[in-house]
């Protein structure tokens, strides 16, 4: 674990700085809070991301939260989750997610999951640890209604306006000083102001709480996107990813909040983890080789990062 002196923070999901203004009008990185100048990073279709020279993370310009971006909301990408083949892959991968939750769960904890999607990881975890207080914050009614039907009284759903829903979930989960395990799988890249968001969690969570954060690894993204396109895959760029994280950018952000953390590389190893590459014998061969010799993790360019934070 890494550890440094603590610093204060306050919570707000969508408050970032519409014009990135802080420190007397200087631009600020939403990931690390630095006011160092940015540089151009990636332009894809009509979308543009710029790079922080301090932490190495990137953010989209203009910086608009996904739930407030009409073009993304109207696209209804959430419906893809109910497509039969995609749903089956997510259900299978839920075993992996639930096992990560189980390893970091401590007796007496409550769980707060942000953006649970189909709720598959929660369903599998609750089979292993039935009766665990499990709170979910889900702004998309498509998902929250599906989870309500599937999990019923086994979870507490906090839907609607995200900021209020999160505050309610954290307050209820931490009642009586109970430690909370916050879980976010492919969520933080969509939320405005990660630096302020993490500071807010620190201010609200009782001692002994933890956070598990899984995000796309953006190290080498520019080149990985070109390779995927060349072999017939889908680009890994997503318009809703307003934050681009690397292990370094996470380390910089969490260090400035005085938090202990570990960052793990999570490479693609099995078919159910693949959403952007064509399936077939060639893919199976590559995945088999990676299970034996994880060169992507060794080089620090695995598809995702898994971050474990202590509060």
LUMGUNU-281225 format. One record per residue (C-alpha): residue number from 1; x, y, z. Coordinates in nm, 4 decimals, padded with zeros to 6 digits, m for minus. Each point is the difference from the previous one (the first is absolute). Layout:
N
R seq        u        v        w
R NUM        X        Y        Z
...
// end
This chain:
311
R seq        u        v        w
R   1  00.0000  00.0000  00.0000
R   2  00.1083  00.3594 m00.0653
R   3 m00.0543  00.2528  00.2787
R   4  00.0480  00.3775  00.0399
R   5 m00.1309  00.2771  00.2317
R   6 m00.3714  00.0701 m00.0298
R   7 m00.1737  00.2939 m00.1646
R   8 m00.3631  00.1214  00.0270
R   9 m00.2687 m00.0567 m00.2653
R  10 m00.3681  00.0525 m00.0695
R  11 m00.2420 m00.1954 m00.2144
R  12 m00.1897  00.0908 m00.3137
R  13 m00.0468 m00.2368 m00.2938
R  14 m00.0570  00.2480 m00.2788
R  15  00.1707  00.3114  00.1355
R  16  00.3274  00.0147 m00.1836
R  17  00.0475  00.3377 m00.1584
R  18 m00.1973  00.0435 m00.3179
R  19  00.2789  00.2227 m00.1263
R  20  00.2707 m00.1767  00.2014
R  21  00.0528  00.3086  00.2119
R  22  00.1829 m00.0137  00.3329
R  23  00.2971  00.1651  00.1726
R  24 m00.0892  00.3465 m00.1212
R  25 m00.1213 m00.0993 m00.3464
R  26  00.2788 m00.2382 m00.0980
R  27 m00.1090 m00.3285 m00.1625
R  28 m00.0044 m00.2999  00.2320
R  29  00.0253 m00.3739 m00.0623
R  30 m00.3216 m00.1694  00.1197
R  31  00.2005 m00.3105  00.0979
R  32  00.2896  00.1406  00.2036
R  33 m00.0935  00.3664  00.0464
R  34  00.3214  00.1259 m00.1589
R  35  00.0048  00.3363 m00.1791
R  36  00.2918 m00.0944 m00.2267
R  37 m00.0663  00.0569 m00.3724
R  38 m00.1713 m00.2716 m00.2029
R  39  00.1077 m00.1446 m00.3332
R  40 m00.1998 m00.1476 m00.2861
R  41 m00.0565 m00.3752  00.0323
R  42 m00.2680 m00.1701 m00.2111
R  43 m00.2503  00.1178 m00.2591
R  44 m00.2548 m00.2615 m00.1094
R  45 m00.2930  00.0842 m00.2296
R  46 m00.1352  00.3229  00.1512
R  47  00.1407 m00.0686  00.3490
R  48  00.3172  00.1395  00.1566
R  49  00.2000 m00.0908  00.3101
R  50  00.2910  00.1953  00.1472
R  51  00.2837 m00.1237  00.2207
R  52  00.1132  00.1186  00.3443
R  53  00.3777  00.0448  00.0034
R  54  00.0069 m00.0549  00.3759
R  55 m00.1843 m00.3290  00.0595
R  56 m00.0102 m00.1359 m00.3560
R  57 m00.3789 m00.0375  00.0045
R  58 m00.2297  00.1459 m00.2606
R  59 m00.3390  00.1626 m00.0118
R  60 m00.2504  00.0868 m00.2681
R  61 m00.0736  00.3476 m00.1279
R  62 m00.2633  00.1255  00.0348
R  63 m00.0253 m00.1626  00.3427
R  64 m00.3647 m00.1095  00.0305
R  65 m00.1202 m00.2805  00.2349
R  66 m00.1524 m00.2938 m00.1869
R  67 m00.3415  00.0329  00.1657
R  68 m00.0161  00.3646 m00.1183
R  69  00.1167 m00.0680 m00.3564
R  70 m00.3169 m00.0219 m00.2085
R  71  00.1745 m00.1690 m00.2927
R  72  00.1236 m00.2868  00.2186
R  73 m00.3238 m00.0391  00.1968
R  74 m00.2077 m00.0035 m00.3184
R  75  00.2286 m00.2649 m00.1515
R  76 m00.1354 m00.2469  00.2617
R  77  00.3161 m00.2081  00.0196
R  78 m00.1502 m00.1568  00.3141
R  79 m00.2234 m00.2130 m00.2238
R  80  00.3069 m00.1865 m00.1288
R  81  00.0295 m00.1657  00.3416
R  82 m00.3223 m00.1921 m00.0620
R  83  00.1177 m00.1455 m00.3315
R  84  00.0166 m00.3774  00.0568
R  85  00.3662 m00.0620 m00.0771
R  86  00.1247  00.3086  00.1874
R  87 m00.2184 m00.0832  00.2994
R  88  00.1428 m00.3533  00.0117
R  89  00.3581  00.1309 m00.0046
R  90 m00.0725  00.2471  00.2799
R  91 m00.1643 m00.2716  00.2114
R  92  00.3067 m00.2214 m00.0350
R  93  00.2418  00.2826  00.0784
R  94 m00.2061  00.0802  00.3110
R  95  00.1719 m00.2971  00.1662
R  96  00.3310  00.1854 m00.0286
R  97 m00.1471  00.3241  00.1325
R  98 m00.1714 m00.1677  00.2946
R  99  00.3185 m00.1811  00.0967
R 100  00.1888  00.3330  00.0094
R 101 m00.2729  00.1380  00.2243
R 102  00.0175 m00.3045  00.2276
R 103  00.3783  00.0280  00.0437
R 104 m00.0276  00.3616  00.1134
R 105 m00.3166 m00.0358  00.2092
R 106  00.0309 m00.0063  00.3789
R 107 m00.2596 m00.1271  00.2454
R 108 m00.2333  00.2788  00.1111
R 109  00.0432  00.2074 m00.3148
R 110 m00.2752  00.1356 m00.2228
R 111  00.0453  00.0348 m00.3756
R 112 m00.0858  00.3017 m00.2152
R 113  00.0261 m00.0672 m00.3730
R 114 m00.0127  00.2870 m00.2479
R 115 m00.1309 m00.0709 m00.3487
R 116 m00.0746 m00.3721  00.0476
R 117 m00.1463 m00.0385 m00.3498
R 118 m00.1743 m00.3371 m00.0043
R 119  00.0893 m00.0716  00.3635
R 120  00.1660 m00.3294 m00.0917
R 121  00.3051  00.0421  00.2241
R 122 m00.2265  00.0797  00.2959
R 123 m00.2176 m00.3032 m00.0674
R 124  00.3007 m00.2313 m00.0025
R 125  00.1572  00.1612  00.3085
R 126 m00.3235 m00.0287  00.1978
R 127 m00.0060 m00.3708 m00.0774
R 128  00.3385 m00.0241  00.1751
R 129 m00.0806  00.2463  00.2824
R 130 m00.3803  00.0048  00.0420
R 131 m00.1421  00.2666  00.2263
R 132  00.2760  00.2549 m00.0652
R 133 m00.1417  00.3552 m00.0008
R 134  00.0349  00.0873 m00.3681
R 135 m00.0863  00.3472 m00.1339
R 136 m00.0047  00.0961 m00.3690
R 137  00.0106  00.3424 m00.1664
R 138 m00.1328 m00.0219 m00.3563
R 139 m00.1146  00.3085 m00.1983
R 140 m00.1259 m00.1974 m00.3018
R 141 m00.3579 m00.1192  00.0521
R 142  00.0539 m00.2840 m00.2500
R 143  00.2502 m00.1567  00.2373
R 144 m00.1602  00.0916  00.3324
R 145 m00.3340 m00.1493 m00.1036
R 146  00.1684 m00.3184 m00.1244
R 147  00.1928 m00.0407  00.3258
R 148 m00.3137  00.0587  00.2069
R 149 m00.1668 m00.2919 m00.1796
R 150  00.3004 m00.2307  00.0201
R 151  00.1284  00.0674  00.3526
R 152 m00.3095  00.1279  00.1752
R 153  00.0562  00.0568  00.3721
R 154  00.3596 m00.1222 m00.0024
R 155  00.1322  00.3471 m00.0920
R 156 m00.0941  00.3592  00.0784
R 157 m00.0332  00.1967 m00.3238
R 158  00.0738  00.3735 m00.0014
R 159 m00.1209  00.1288 m00.3377
R 160 m00.0686  00.3413 m00.1463
R 161  00.2215  00.3061  00.0432
R 162  00.3565 m00.1382  00.0432
R 163  00.1375  00.2374  00.2649
R 164 m00.2940 m00.0402  00.2348
R 165 m00.0143 m00.3753 m00.0617
R 166  00.3686 m00.0421  00.0850
R 167 m00.0258  00.2104  00.3142
R 168 m00.3008 m00.2050  00.1134
R 169  00.1788 m00.3289 m00.0705
R 170  00.3158  00.0988  00.1871
R 171 m00.1953  00.1359  00.2974
R 172 m00.2116 m00.3135  00.0350
R 173  00.2859 m00.2423 m00.0627
R 174  00.2312  00.1666  00.2530
R 175 m00.2621  00.0414  00.2752
R 176  00.1484 m00.0612  00.3432
R 177  00.3537  00.0387 m00.1345
R 178 m00.0154 m00.3186 m00.2069
R 179  00.2837 m00.0359 m00.2512
R 180 m00.1032  00.0102 m00.3648
R 181  00.1405 m00.1747 m00.3057
R 182 m00.0599  00.2297 m00.2997
R 183  00.0016 m00.1820 m00.3337
R 184  00.0249  00.1638 m00.3433
R 185  00.0455 m00.2103 m00.3132
R 186  00.0621  00.2104 m00.3125
R 187 m00.1665  00.3030  00.1593
R 188  00.2617  00.2545  00.1093
R 189  00.1028  00.0734 m00.3601
R 190 m00.3552  00.1374 m00.0483
R 191 m00.0209  00.2204  00.3124
R 192  00.0978  00.3658  00.0005
R 193  00.2781  00.1060  00.2343
R 194  00.1549 m00.3268  00.1315
R 195  00.2414  00.1957  00.2197
R 196 m00.2848  00.1752  00.1821
R 197 m00.2102 m00.3167 m00.0006
R 198  00.2681 m00.2055  00.1793
R 199  00.0530  00.2819  00.2482
R 200 m00.3712 m00.0017  00.0714
R 201 m00.0020 m00.3738  00.0618
R 202  00.2885  00.0417  00.2427
R 203 m00.1921  00.2668  00.1907
R 204 m00.3140 m00.2145  00.0307
R 205  00.1230 m00.3572  00.0480
R 206  00.0724 m00.1415  00.3480
R 207  00.3461 m00.1222  00.0845
R 208  00.0674 m00.3489 m00.1321
R 209 m00.2002  00.0551 m00.3179
R 210  00.1379 m00.1004 m00.3388
R 211 m00.0667  00.0711 m00.3674
R 212  00.0434 m00.2329 m00.2967
R 213  00.0275  00.1800 m00.3321
R 214  00.0295 m00.1693 m00.3392
R 215  00.0644  00.2307 m00.2984
R 216  00.1379 m00.0292 m00.3536
R 217  00.3782  00.0361 m00.0062
R 218  00.0779  00.2866 m00.2329
R 219  00.3752 m00.0535 m00.0149
R 220  00.0778 m00.0486 m00.3679
R 221 m00.3648  00.0595 m00.0914
R 222  00.0823  00.2021 m00.3106
R 223  00.1960 m00.2892 m00.1495
R 224 m00.2302 m00.2757  00.1294
R 225 m00.2939  00.1700 m00.1714
R 226  00.1828 m00.0085 m00.3343
R 227  00.0919 m00.3681  00.0417
R 228 m00.3568 m00.1023  00.0857
R 229 m00.1323  00.1848 m00.3047
R 230  00.2595 m00.1663 m00.2243
R 231 m00.1085 m00.3525  00.1002
R 232 m00.3715  00.0659 m00.0293
R 233 m00.0780  00.0745  00.3623
R 234 m00.1889  00.2907  00.1527
R 235  00.1875  00.3039  00.1202
R 236  00.0507  00.0158  00.3749
R 237 m00.0776  00.3702 m00.0036
R 238 m00.3428  00.0730  00.1447
R 239 m00.1678  00.3436 m00.0138
R 240 m00.1221 m00.0446  00.3576
R 241  00.3545 m00.0444  00.1370
R 242  00.0673  00.3555  00.1110
R 243  00.2962 m00.1135  00.2136
R 244  00.2932 m00.2097 m00.1228
R 245  00.1945 m00.1784  00.2773
R 246  00.3452 m00.1524  00.0236
R 247  00.1664 m00.1593  00.3021
R 248  00.2041  00.3190  00.0398
R 249 m00.3039  00.2283 m00.0081
R 250 m00.1739 m00.2112  00.2664
R 251  00.3118  00.0036  00.2140
R 252  00.0297  00.3780 m00.0268
R 253 m00.3667  00.0566  00.0841
R 254 m00.0139 m00.2374  00.2971
R 255  00.3350  00.1130  00.1375
R 256 m00.1209  00.3604  00.0081
R 257 m00.2943 m00.1150  00.2089
R 258  00.2293 m00.1827  00.2434
R 259 m00.1547 m00.3378 m00.0765
R 260  00.1574 m00.3461  00.0050
R 261 m00.0554 m00.1931 m00.3209
R 262  00.1035 m00.2783 m00.2345
R 263 m00.0304  00.0058 m00.3789
R 264 m00.0224 m00.3318 m00.1869
R 265  00.0090 m00.0644 m00.3736
R 266 m00.3056 m00.1976 m00.1216
R 267  00.0658 m00.1410 m00.3431
R 268 m00.2525 m00.1750 m00.2216
R 269  00.0405 m00.3758  00.0455
R 270 m00.3327 m00.1607 m00.0930
R 271 m00.2697  00.0479 m00.2632
R 272 m00.2572  00.1374  00.2437
R 273  00.2310  00.2963  00.0680
R 274  00.0135  00.0992 m00.3667
R 275 m00.2319  00.2656 m00.1389
R 276  00.2184  00.1660 m00.2640
R 277  00.1712 m00.2800 m00.1978
R 278 m00.1389 m00.2535 m00.2486
R 279 m00.0344 m00.3479  00.1509
R 280  00.1510 m00.3083 m00.1571
R 281  00.3006 m00.2314  00.0027
R 282  00.2485  00.2867 m00.0285
R 283 m00.1416  00.1716  00.3079
R 284 m00.0008 m00.3273  00.1967
R 285  00.3667 m00.0513 m00.0882
R 286  00.0931  00.3506  00.1137
R 287 m00.1936 m00.0386  00.3269
R 288  00.1660 m00.3364  00.0651
R 289  00.3448  00.1505 m00.0518
R 290 m00.0815  00.2918  00.2309
R 291 m00.1081 m00.2382  00.2764
R 292  00.3434 m00.1634 m00.0191
R 293  00.2076  00.3122 m00.0607
R 294 m00.1835  00.3202  00.1048
R 295  00.2105  00.2374 m00.2070
R 296 m00.2716  00.2691  00.0067
R 297  00.0058  00.0156  00.3810
R 298  00.3802 m00.0084  00.0055
R 299  00.0116  00.2999 m00.2339
R 300 m00.2745  00.1803  00.1934
R 301 m00.2397  00.0081 m00.2955
R 302 m00.2635 m00.2520  00.1157
R 303 m00.3529  00.0866 m00.1092
R 304 m00.1205  00.1080  00.3461
R 305  00.1292  00.1220  00.3346
R 306 m00.1319 m00.1255  00.3327
R 307  00.0585  00.2375  00.2880
R 308 m00.0445 m00.0859  00.3690
R 309 m00.0209  00.3028  00.2324
R 310 m00.0009  00.0159  00.3796
R 311 m00.1800  00.2839  00.1803
// end
